Amino acid sequence: MFDSIITDNTFYEQLLRSDGNLLKSCLVLFMALLISRVAPLSRHLHPIVWFHQFALLLSKKVNHPQRSAQQQLIAGIMATTLLVIPIWFIIYFILSLAAYPWFFDFLVLYFCISDAGFKPVAKDVISALEHGQKGLAKTYLSPWLMQNTASLSEMGICKATIERLLISPSYGTVATILFYALGGTPLVLLLHLFKQLEHCWPNYVPQYRYFGAAVYWINRIAFAVPQWLWNLTLVLQGGLSNLGAMFKKSKNIQGVYGASSLYLGAKILQIELGGPQKMTIGNAEYRVSITKINPSRVPTIADVRNAISLTTWAVTFWLSFTIAIPILWTALRWVQSM
């Protein structure tokens, strides 16, 4: 028995020496994912909201839709560089010099998993609608959406809530896991900043079509794999009969990030999504035409609940995946040492 204890101690010492950094990174990632869901940061206190405000203020100054497409594109690239590079460099510098880099890794990852805080909001929206408080439901939704929520009907509120539930985990949870594995916290932060700029300058809005084109194409390439993986997870949760919907290209929502997730979610939930949106840009209000996805039955409060259930189980799969990797790795090392 004493020999067994010595052997175990030797194994764990060797494991920590050879794979300590890997196991620590997995633990930091898992804790960030877990705590972001157990204790999500209020939207009003989230640093991303401040970043959004800076991006919108800068775009008001330098985005001039009446100018040529090339001038708008150049202005957008310069604005993107001005917003992203200084923030990324400062945080990268802090991470490089920090005495406890794992703590700052955790903080950055926690802030980057920005989709985690929306599930409680979706539940609050359901509660408000059930009590006939449509205005309160719009207030809950407003900080999370670029579109103007003031004129949304109950059906519009349900659509907007479901769409956010279906799209955000692909660039929040899934992308964070994948990019952290590929390039660590600096890569997660860099691409998350690009993603947030797309929220501020949506490509499907005419005023940002050229100004935000560079950001849109960077995100389209960078987030292609996370989005595909998220769609696969939705299929696993929603039924393999929907597998064919993953490979059908939606022609109706050009420029909208997560179009394939919306199409897949609409098929799984058997509801209609998409449709025109109203945006307030500067002091003017614009109506943006977006064709309806899977025109059929309009969503109800029950469908919002189904969307919460679908996406919760899908996210749980990725949480389980992050903790399963170090466990399986440790088991393999144990077998190898025998």
C-alpha positions in Angstrom: 0.0 0.0 0.0 2.9 2.3 0.9 4.5 1.6 -2.5 1.2 2.4 -4.2 1.1 5.8 -2.5 4.7 6.6 -3.5 3.9 5.5 -7.1 0.8 7.8 -7.2 2.8 10.7 -5.9 5.6 10.1 -8.4 3.0 9.9 -11.2 1.3 13.2 -10.2 4.7 15.0 -9.9 5.7 13.8 -13.4 2.3 14.8 -14.7 2.6 18.3 -13.3 6.2 18.7 -14.6 5.4 17.6 -18.1 1.8 18.8 -18.6 1.2 21.3 -15.8 0.8 24.3 -18.1 -1.8 22.4 -20.2 -3.8 21.3 -17.2 -3.7 24.8 -15.7 -4.9 26.3 -19.0 -7.8 23.9 -19.2 -8.7 24.7 -15.6 -8.6 28.5 -16.2 -10.8 28.1 -19.3 -13.3 25.8 -17.6 -13.6 28.2 -14.6 -14.1 31.2 -16.9 -16.9 29.3 -18.7 -18.5 28.1 -15.6 -18.4 31.4 -13.6 -19.6 33.4 -16.6 -22.8 31.4 -16.4 -23.1 31.1 -12.7 -22.4 34.8 -12.1 -22.7 36.7 -15.4 -21.7 40.4 -15.3 -24.5 42.9 -15.8 -24.6 44.2 -19.3 -24.4 47.8 -18.1 -21.2 47.1 -16.2 -19.6 45.1 -19.0 -16.4 46.6 -20.6 -17.7 45.6 -24.0 -20.5 48.2 -23.6 -17.9 50.9 -23.3 -16.1 49.6 -26.3 -19.4 49.7 -28.2 -19.9 53.3 -27.2 -16.4 54.3 -28.4 -17.0 52.5 -31.7 -20.3 54.2 -32.3 -18.9 57.6 -31.4 -16.0 57.1 -33.7 -18.2 55.9 -36.6 -20.3 59.1 -36.3 -17.2 61.2 -36.8 -15.5 59.3 -39.7 -18.2 57.3 -41.5 -19.7 59.3 -44.3 -22.0 57.1 -46.5 -22.2 59.8 -49.2 -18.5 59.3 -50.0 -17.2 56.6 -52.4 -17.0 53.0 -51.4 -13.2 53.1 -51.3 -13.1 56.1 -49.0 -15.6 54.4 -46.6 -13.6 51.2 -46.6 -10.3 53.1 -45.8 -12.1 55.0 -43.0 -13.4 51.8 -41.6 -10.0 50.1 -41.6 -8.4 53.1 -39.9 -11.2 53.3 -37.3 -10.8 49.5 -36.7 -7.0 49.8 -36.2 -7.5 52.8 -33.8 -10.0 50.9 -31.7 -8.5 47.4 -31.7 -4.7 47.7 -31.7 -4.2 49.9 -28.6 -6.6 47.9 -26.4 -5.1 44.6 -27.5 -1.5 45.8 -27.1 -2.1 47.2 -23.6 -3.8 44.0 -22.4 -1.2 41.8 -24.1 1.5 43.8 -22.3 -0.2 43.3 -18.9 -0.5 39.6 -19.6 3.2 39.3 -20.5 4.4 41.1 -17.3 1.8 39.9 -14.8 3.1 37.9 -11.8 0.0 35.7 -12.0 -0.9 35.6 -15.7 -3.5 32.9 -15.1 -5.6 35.4 -13.1 -5.6 37.9 -16.0 -6.2 35.1 -18.5 -9.3 34.2 -16.4 -10.5 37.8 -16.4 -10.1 38.3 -20.1 -11.8 35.0 -20.9 -14.6 35.8 -18.5 -15.3 39.1 -20.2 -15.0 37.6 -23.7 -17.7 35.0 -23.0 -20.2 37.7 -23.5 -23.1 35.4 -24.5 -23.4 33.9 -21.1 -25.3 36.8 -19.6 -28.2 36.6 -22.1 -29.9 33.5 -20.8 -31.1 35.2 -17.6 -32.3 38.1 -19.8 -34.2 35.8 -22.0 -35.9 34.3 -18.9 -36.7 37.8 -17.7 -38.2 38.6 -21.1 -40.5 35.5 -20.8 -41.6 36.6 -17.3 -42.4 40.1 -18.5 -44.4 39.0 -21.5 -46.4 36.5 -19.4 -47.4 39.3 -17.1 -48.3 41.6 -20.0 -45.3 43.9 -19.4 -44.2 44.3 -23.0 -42.4 47.6 -22.3 -40.3 45.9 -19.6 -39.4 43.1 -21.9 -38.2 45.7 -24.5 -36.1 47.3 -21.7 -34.4 44.0 -20.9 -33.6 43.4 -24.6 -32.5 46.9 -25.6 -28.9 46.8 -24.3 -28.2 43.5 -26.2 -29.5 44.5 -29.6 -28.5 47.1 -32.3 -32.1 47.2 -33.6 -34.6 49.6 -32.1 -36.8 47.7 -29.7 -39.3 50.5 -29.0 -41.7 49.4 -31.8 -41.4 45.7 -31.4 -44.6 43.6 -31.1 -44.7 40.6 -28.8 -43.9 38.4 -31.8 -40.9 40.7 -32.6 -39.7 40.5 -29.1 -39.8 36.7 -29.2 -38.0 36.6 -32.6 -35.2 38.9 -31.4 -34.7 36.9 -28.2 -34.6 33.6 -30.0 -32.2 34.9 -32.6 -29.8 36.2 -30.0 -29.9 32.8 -28.2 -29.1 31.0 -31.4 -26.3 33.2 -32.6 -24.3 34.4 -29.6 -22.8 31.1 -28.3 -20.9 30.5 -31.6 -18.7 33.7 -31.1 -18.9 33.6 -27.3 -18.5 30.1 -25.9 -17.4 28.0 -28.9 -15.0 30.6 -30.4 -13.4 31.2 -27.0 -12.7 27.5 -26.5 -11.3 27.1 -30.0 -9.2 30.3 -30.2 -7.8 29.7 -26.6 -6.6 26.3 -27.7 -5.0 27.7 -30.9 -3.5 31.0 -29.6 -4.3 31.5 -26.0 -5.9 34.6 -24.4 -4.3 37.2 -26.9 -6.0 35.5 -29.9 -9.3 35.2 -28.0 -9.2 38.9 -27.2 -8.2 40.1 -30.6 -10.9 38.3 -32.5 -13.5 39.1 -29.8 -12.8 42.8 -30.4 -13.3 42.3 -34.1 -16.6 40.5 -33.5 -17.9 43.3 -31.2 -17.1 45.9 -33.9 -19.4 43.9 -36.3 -22.2 44.3 -33.8 -21.6 48.1 -33.8 -21.2 48.3 -37.6 -23.5 45.6 -39.0 -22.8 44.8 -42.6 -26.5 44.4 -43.5 -27.2 48.1 -42.7 -26.5 50.2 -45.8 -24.7 52.9 -43.8 -22.0 50.4 -42.7 -21.9 48.2 -45.8 -18.5 49.5 -46.9 -17.3 51.1 -43.7 -17.5 47.8 -41.8 -16.7 45.5 -44.8 -13.1 44.7 -43.6 -14.4 43.7 -40.1 -17.2 41.7 -41.6 -14.8 39.6 -43.9 -12.3 39.1 -41.1 -15.0 37.7 -38.9 -16.6 35.6 -41.7 -13.2 33.8 -42.2 -12.1 33.7 -38.5 -15.5 32.5 -37.1 -16.4 30.0 -39.9 -15.2 27.0 -37.9 -16.7 28.0 -34.5 -20.0 28.7 -36.3 -20.0 25.3 -38.0 -19.1 23.5 -34.7 -22.0 25.4 -33.0 -24.4 24.4 -35.7 -23.3 20.8 -35.4 -24.0 21.0 -31.7 -27.5 22.4 -32.4 -28.1 19.4 -34.7 -27.0 16.9 -32.0 -29.4 18.5 -29.5 -32.3 19.2 -31.9 -32.2 15.9 -33.8 -30.1 14.4 -36.5 -33.1 14.7 -38.9 -32.0 18.4 -39.2 -28.5 17.5 -40.4 -29.3 18.4 -44.0 -30.2 22.0 -42.9 -26.6 22.5 -42.0 -25.5 22.3 -45.6 -28.2 24.5 -47.1 -27.1 28.0 -47.9 -29.6 30.7 -46.8 -29.9 33.3 -49.5 -32.1 35.7 -47.6 -29.9 37.3 -45.0 -26.8 38.6 -46.7 -24.4 40.3 -44.3 -26.0 38.9 -41.1 -23.6 36.9 -38.9 -24.9 33.5 -37.9 -27.3 33.2 -40.8 -26.8 29.5 -40.9 -27.5 29.2 -37.2 -30.7 31.1 -37.6 -31.8 28.9 -40.5 -31.0 25.8 -38.6 -32.6 27.0 -35.4 -35.8 28.0 -37.3 -35.9 24.5 -38.8 -35.4 22.7 -35.4 -37.9 24.9 -33.6 -40.3 25.0 -36.7 -40.8 28.7 -36.5 -40.2 31.8 -38.6 -37.2 34.1 -37.9 -35.7 37.2 -39.5 -37.8 40.0 -41.0 -37.3 43.8 -41.3 -35.6 45.7 -38.5 -35.6 49.3 -37.4 -32.2 50.9 -36.5 -31.5 54.2 -35.0 -28.2 55.6 -36.4 -27.3 59.1 -35.1 -30.5 61.0 -34.9 -32.2 59.2 -37.8 -34.2 55.9 -37.9 -33.8 53.5 -40.7 -35.7 50.4 -41.7 -33.5 47.6 -42.8 -35.0 44.9 -45.1 -34.1 41.4 -44.1 -36.1 38.5 -45.7 -37.9 36.1 -43.4 -36.2 32.8 -42.6 -38.3 29.7 -42.9 -41.6 31.6 -43.3 -44.1 29.6 -41.3 -45.5 29.8 -37.8 -44.5 33.0 -35.9 -42.7 32.4 -32.6 -44.4 32.6 -29.2 -43.3 32.6 -25.6 -43.2 28.8 -25.6 -40.8 28.9 -28.5 -38.5 31.2 -26.5 -38.5 28.5 -23.8 -37.7 25.9 -26.3 -34.8 28.0 -27.7 -33.4 28.4 -24.1 -33.6 24.6 -23.6 -32.0 23.9 -27.0 -29.1 26.3 -26.5 -28.5 25.5 -22.9 -28.0 21.8 -23.6 -25.7 22.7 -26.6 -23.6 25.0 -24.3 -23.5 22.3 -21.6 -21.9 20.0 -24.2 -19.1 22.5 -24.7 -18.6 23.0 -20.9 -18.4 19.2 -20.6 -15.9 19.0 -23.4 -13.5 21.5 -21.7 -13.4 19.4 -18.5 -13.3 16.1 -20.3 -10.1 16.9 -22.2 -7.8 17.2 -19.1 -9.5 14.1 -17.5 -8.9 12.0 -20.6 -5.4 13.3 -20.9 -4.6 12.4 -17.3 -6.1 9.0 -17.8 -4.0 8.4 -20.9 -0.8 9.5 -19.1 -1.8 7.1 -16.2 -2.2 4.2 -18.6 1.1 5.1 -20.3 2.9 5.1 -17.0 1.7 1.6 -16.0 
